Amino acid sequence: MTKDNKNKNTMTDLELNALATRIVSKMMQLKTMEDWFDHVRESEIAATDDYASLSMTEEEHCLGELAKLMTLLSLFQDKEQYEKCATIKRRLDVINNILSKYK
């Protein structure tokens, strides 16, 4: 950088071009990495491996199942699909029995 007569830092054209080149290069790298990550994330293998690699405990798995079933129960109640509610209720009883040993 050079100093002008007002004691402010200014960049020469060469320095400005070098900085612009570095910025564009970095942005291209990031875009390439983003494209790769999106491709990998959307693959079928990633979808199954990511979930399997969570290594959840029985309690964590049951809590997730409980949340899902409660959501479905609410949905089916709103739609007045009571046969489905009964099926969900039976599954909720099983999950609650499993969770009772963690209290």
C-alpha positions in Angstrom: 0.0 0.0 0.0 1.1 3.5 -0.6 0.4 6.7 1.3 -1.0 9.7 -0.3 -0.4 13.2 0.8 -3.3 13.2 3.3 -1.8 10.3 5.3 -4.5 7.8 4.1 -3.8 4.3 2.9 -4.6 3.6 -0.7 -4.1 0.6 -2.9 -2.4 0.6 -6.2 -4.2 -0.9 -9.2 -1.9 -3.9 -9.0 -2.7 -4.5 -5.3 -6.4 -4.0 -6.0 -6.4 -6.5 -8.8 -4.5 -9.0 -6.7 -7.0 -8.6 -3.9 -9.9 -9.0 -6.4 -8.4 -12.1 -7.8 -8.0 -13.6 -4.3 -11.6 -12.8 -3.5 -13.0 -14.3 -6.7 -10.8 -17.4 -6.2 -12.1 -17.9 -2.7 -15.7 -17.4 -3.7 -15.3 -20.0 -6.5 -13.8 -22.5 -4.0 -16.7 -22.0 -1.6 -19.2 -22.4 -4.4 -17.5 -25.6 -5.6 -17.5 -26.9 -2.0 -21.2 -25.9 -1.6 -22.1 -27.7 -4.8 -20.3 -30.8 -3.7 -21.9 -30.8 -0.3 -25.3 -30.4 -1.8 -24.7 -33.3 -4.1 -23.5 -35.5 -1.3 -26.2 -34.4 1.1 -28.9 -35.3 -1.4 -27.6 -38.7 -2.3 -29.5 -41.8 -1.1 -26.5 -43.1 0.8 -26.2 -39.9 2.8 -29.8 -40.0 3.8 -29.5 -43.4 5.3 -26.0 -43.2 6.7 -26.5 -39.9 8.4 -29.5 -41.1 10.4 -27.8 -44.5 11.2 -24.7 -42.7 12.4 -26.6 -40.9 15.2 -26.1 -43.9 17.5 -29.1 -43.1 19.6 -29.9 -44.8 22.9 -33.1 -46.6 23.3 -34.5 -43.7 25.3 -33.6 -41.1 22.6 -35.1 -43.3 19.9 -38.3 -43.7 22.0 -38.5 -40.0 22.6 -38.3 -39.3 18.9 -40.9 -41.9 18.2 -43.1 -40.4 20.9 -42.9 -37.0 19.3 -43.8 -38.4 15.9 -46.7 -40.4 17.2 -48.1 -37.4 19.2 -47.9 -35.3 16.0 -49.7 -38.0 14.0 -52.3 -38.5 16.8 -53.1 -34.7 16.7 -53.3 -34.8 12.9 -55.7 -37.8 12.8 -57.8 -36.3 15.6 -58.2 -33.1 13.6 -59.3 -35.2 10.6 -61.6 -37.3 12.8 -59.9 -40.5 11.7 -60.4 -42.3 15.0 -59.4 -45.8 13.8 -56.0 -44.4 13.1 -56.0 -42.7 16.5 -56.6 -46.0 18.2 -53.7 -47.6 16.4 -51.4 -44.7 17.3 -52.7 -44.9 20.9 -51.6 -48.6 21.1 -48.2 -47.7 19.9 -48.0 -44.8 22.3 -48.7 -47.2 25.2 -45.8 -49.4 24.1 -43.4 -46.4 23.8 -44.5 -45.1 27.2 -43.9 -48.5 28.8 -40.4 -48.5 27.5 -39.8 -44.9 28.6 -41.1 -45.6 32.1 -37.9 -47.5 32.9 -35.9 -44.3 32.3 -37.8 -42.2 34.8 
